[in-house]
Amino acid sequence: MDGVPCLRVSCCQAQQFRMHLQSRGVLDQNFSLVKQPDGTVLLPISPSCLSQLDLQSLRNTLTPIVCDFTWSKSPQSKKEKGRKAGNKLERTIQELLQYRGERWMEEMRSDLPRSFQRHGDLVLLGDSCFTLPIWDKMGDQLWSAVTKELRAKRLAKMSRISRDRFRSPVVTMLLGDNSWVKHVDNGISYEFDVTRCMFSAGNITEKLRVAGFDCSGETVVDLYAGIGYFTLPYLVHAKASHVHACEWNPDAVAALQKNLEVNGVSERCTIHQGDNRQVQLCNIADRVNLGLIPSSEEGWPVACRLLKKTTGGILHIHQNVTSPLPNAAAAGDAAPQNVSAKNADREVWRAWAGDTANRITSLFMDLTGASWEINIQHIQHVKSYAPHVHHVVLDLDCRPS
């Protein structure tokens, strides 16, 4: 059969299916997803994994609106897609420079954007592009051309993360006045001011995992709620009875309040604005989410105090874990080394998890004067920032002995 094997799913479930297939190594990441005129999306499948594709199992697990197998001749390789888009933008800017009587210089090519974030009709550029002085001279004429080529209506650029206690983004609007954006993940709407609040698209795997929890009848405390990254999946999909959302950034609180209303779950959430170490809650939670990186360690005593004393509960502890550099003198093929490196990373995660479990055990003894049984339930890899820095989540089951 000619073409690329694909799984056809509804647009609203494409993200969920993509992460599910990717986690099982079935998604062919050499090709881009293809949107169809009928509102469905084609997810490319690796030919070598076709035998592993069990449609009935997928239908039972993810309860899809649409889920069937097809072949497509239209998927475009990601490299080709990125190259074409980059070449087109480059040509547009060259023409603009010529029109203005300016010369194209080779150093400009490496100063063009190669990646960006898209939030609705706004594109957010990173801080490593358009750094040359000439771009500022071109002003709105340049930004209008870039916005048009990137199929957007508004354009903004990230400078850095500020050093204030809120880690606020430093973002400049290049084209457009309104900086509020809407981002939809797994059927949940997140609205926020891109110049005042951070949004991490890389957390989608963890948000999908949380959405798959069954929290019916549970009280959840989200110690670092932000604009609702995890608070909303707990309420919308995991069906938590009530969520206490703690957040000290007033701009994030404003966005969180709006997002609770937009998603129709405001009545099941209480927002606690301010330092979560001062929150007047105790003995209330069935589970506590500690979604702060690089470390949520300052919140561990608070989380232990929040769990119900008689029944205990689950702590979801986020952490950036650094693996040691591989032995440069190690010989052998690349593939075995890659496998060895992955195993070494997992060993480091397990060691960190074990140490964390021991420290949580000590915290409960200090807080309650009694011993608690602490079990490692799961270790989840979320994303990697560098070859040896990994964002992981530890699920700890904590019960009074």
N, C-alpha and C positions, 0 to 999 in steps of 0.2 A: 504494500500500500504506500503511495507517495504522500509526502507531507510529514508533519510532526504530530505524534499522538497527543491528544488533549482530553482533559476532563472539562465538560461544560457545566457550569454552575450559575446560579443567579448572581447578579451584581452585588446585592446586599450581603451575600454570604461568601464572596470571593476571598476576602481577607482571612476569614476563618478557615476555609479550605486550603488556602495557600500555606498558612502556617502549619496546618495538620500534615499536608503532603511534604512540606520542607523538613519537618521534624523527623519524618520517616525516610528521608533521603530519596523520595520518589520524584519530587519536582525537578524539572530540567531548568536550572537557573541560567543556562546559556541563552534562553529566549525570554522575551517579554510576554506579559499577559496580553490577551487580545480581547478588546471589547467588541461585542456583536451588536448589530442594529436592533435585535429583539430584546436587549437588556440583559443578556447573559454574558459571561466572561469565559474564555478558554484558558485553562491552566495547562501549560506544556508538561508532558510526562517524559521522563528519561526512557528511551526505548528498552534499555536493559532491565527496567523495573516493571515493565508491563505485566509480567506474570504475577507481580506482587499486588497489583491493583484489584482490590475486592470491592466492587461497587455496592454489593448488598451490605457489606460491613460498614462502608462509609455512610450508606443511607440509614443504617441502624444507629450509628454513632452520632452523626451530625444532623439528622433529620432535615435533609435539604428540601428546598422548594423545587429545585431542578438539579439533577445529577445524572449525567450520562456520558458515554464515551464517544469521541469523534476524532477525525483526522483533519488537520488544517494545513493549508499551503501558505497561510498568511503570517505566522509568527515571525517576528524580526529579531535577529540576535541583538543582545543588549549592547555589545561592542559596536555593531553597525549602526544601531539606533543612536547611541551617544555620539558616534563619530559624525553622522549626518547632521544631527542637531548642532554640534559644535562647529562644523564646517559652515553651516548656513548662517549662524550667528557671526562667525568670523567674516564671512563675505559681506554681510550687512554692515558691519562696523568698518570694514575697509572702504566700502562705498561711501559711508558717511564721512570718513576722514578725507577722502578724495574731494567730496563736495565742499568741505570746509577748507580745502587747501592744505591739509596736514598730510604728513607722510606716515605710511604704515611701517612699523619697525618690528623686527623679529621678536623682540622681548615682549611685545604686546600679546603674542599668541599664548604664552604661558600665564598671562595675567587675566585671561578670560575664565569665566566660571565653568567648571566641569561637573559640578553637582550643586544642588540647591534643595530647599524644602518648599513644598507647595501646600498652601493652606487656602483652599477654595480658589478665589481669583487673585490671591496674593502670592508672590514668589519671594522667598527669603533667601538672599545670597549669603554665603559664608564670608569670613573676614580675610580670606586669602586671595580674593580676586579684585580687580579694578583698584589696584593700589597705586598705580602710576599717576603722577600729577596731571597728565594730559586729560584723563577722564573727567576730572573736576571742571576743567575748562570747557568741556563739551556740554555739561549740565543736562537740562531736561531733554534736549534733543537726543542725547545718547540713551538716557533712561527710557524714553518713549520707544526707541527702536528695540532695546533689549526686552522690554516688557512685551512688545508685540511679538517678537521672535519666540519668546518663552510661553506664548499663548496665555498671558495673564492681563489683568487690568491695573494691578497695583504692584509696586516693587519696593522691597526694603533690604537693608544690608546689616548683617550682624558685625559689630566691631569686636566685642569681647564680653566676658562675663564680669560684671562689676564685683568689687570686693566688699560690698555691703553685706550685712548679715543675711539678706534675703537671696543672694546670688542672682540679682536681677540682670536680665540681658541688657546690653547697650546696643540698641537697634535704631537705625536711622531710616525714616521713610524717604525713599528716593522719588517715588511717583505715587500720588494719591494722598489723601489727608486722613481717612478713617483707618486706624490701625487695628480695629477689632476683626478677628477672623473666626471662621467656623471650620472645625476639623471633625470628620466622622470616622470612628473606628468601631467595627463590629456592631453597627446599628446605634451607637451612642454618640451624641453630639457634644463636642467640646468647643465652647466659645471663650475667647480670651483676647486680651490686648497684647499683640505680638511684641510691642515695645516695652512691656512691663512684666510679662510672664513667660516662663520657659515651657516648651512642649517637646517631649522626647518621643519621637516616633519609634525608636529602638525598643521601647518597653512593650510593644504590641504583643510579643509572645507571652509575657507575664500577665498582661491584661486579659488575653484570651484564656489563659489558665485559670485566673481568678473567676472569669465568667463561667467556667465549667464547674465551679464548686457548687455544692448544695448547702446553702446557708439558711435554709428555711427555719424559722423560729430562733435564729441566732442573733445575738447582739455583737456587733463588730466595732472595734475602735481602730480608726486609721490615724496613726500618730503624725504623719507627714502628708496631709491630704492634697496640698497644692490646689490645682483647679479641678480636682476630682479624678485624677488618673486611675486610681483603684477604688475610690469611694463609689464611683458610678457603676463599674462592673459588679461590685458587691450588691448594689441595690437593684440595678436593672436586670441582670442576668442570673446572679447567684441567689437572688431573692432573700437577702438578709432582712430580718424583721426590723432592725434599726441599726444605723451606723452613726457613731460619734466621730466627727471629722475635726481633727486638730490642725490648725494652720496659723502661722504668725505673720505672714506677708499679707497686708491689707489688700493689695491688688489681686492676689490669688484668691483671697476670700470673696472679693466682689465677683470674680469669674465663677467661683464654686457655687455661690448663691444663684447665679444666673443659670448655670448648667443643671443644677438640681431642679429648677423650675422648668427649663426647656425639656428635660427628660421625664418630667412628671413624677419625681420621687422626693420632692422637698419635704413632704409630711413625715417621711421615715428617716430623716437625717437631722441631727443637731450639730451645729457648727460651734466649735470652741476656739475663738480667736485669741492668739497669744502664745507664749512659750508653753509647750506641752508638759514641761517639767513642773509647771505650776497648776495644771488642770486639776480641778476638784472632783475627780472621779476615782472610784476604788471598788474592787470586787463586783465588776459589772459585765465583763466581756467573756464571750465564748471563743473569740479569736482576736488577735491584735496584729495589724499590718504595720511593719516598720520599713517603709519604702524610701529610706534616705541613703544616698551614697555620697562619698565613698564609704561611710560607715554610719550606722544607726546606734552605735554603742551607748551614746549618752541617753538614749531612750529605753535601754534594756530594763533598768530598775522601775521605770514608769510602767512598762508593759507587764512586768511581773506583778506589780501592784494592781493592775487593772483586771487580770484574769480572775474568774470566780474562784473563791477560796475552797468551796466544797466540791466543785466538779472539775476545775482547771479548764484548759483549752489549748489552743494552738497559737504559736507565735510564728509569723512569717518575717524572717530577718534578712534584710538586704545587705550586701557587702561587696566592695571591690576586693577581690582576692588576687594577689600577685604571685605568679608562678616563677620559679627560678629559671634563669637562662639555661638553655641546653648546653651540654658539654661540647665545646667547639671542636674538640679533638675526636669526637665520636665518628666512627667510619660506618660505611654501609650505604644502602640505597636510600633514596629520598622517602619512598613510601613507608618502609619500616620505621624510619626516623619520625615521620609524621604521626604514625600510630603510637610510637613510644612517647612522643610529646603530648598527645592527647591523654594517654594514660597517666603521664606524670602530672598533667593539669588536674585530672580527677583526683589523684592521690592528695594533692595540695588542698583541693576543696574539701575532701573527706577529713583531712587533718584539722583544717580550720573549723569544720562543723563539729568535730569531736571536742575541740578546745572550747568552742562556744557553748556546747551543751554542758560541759563541766562548769563553766562560769555561771551559766543560768541556774544550775543546781545550787551553787553557792549563794547566789542572789536570793533564791527562794528560802534557803535556810536562814539567811540574815533577816529577811523581811517577815517571815512567818514563824520562825523558830522551830519549824518542822521540816522533815525531809520530803522531797517531791521526786516522783519518777519522771525523768526526762528522756524521751526517745526521739532519735532522728527519724523523721517520717519520710523526708524527701529532700534532695538537693537539686535545684533547678538552675541551669545555666541560662541567662537572659541574653547577654551580648558580650562582645569583647571590644575593648577600646584600643588595644594594642596586642601584639602576639602573646603577651604574657600578663595582661591585666584583664580580669574577667569579672563581670557583674553576675553574681550568683544569689540565689534566694534559698535560705534554709528554713524548712518547715519543722518546727519542734513541737512535739506533743508533750504537754506538761500536765501531770496529774498528781494530786496529793496522795501520798502513800497511805 
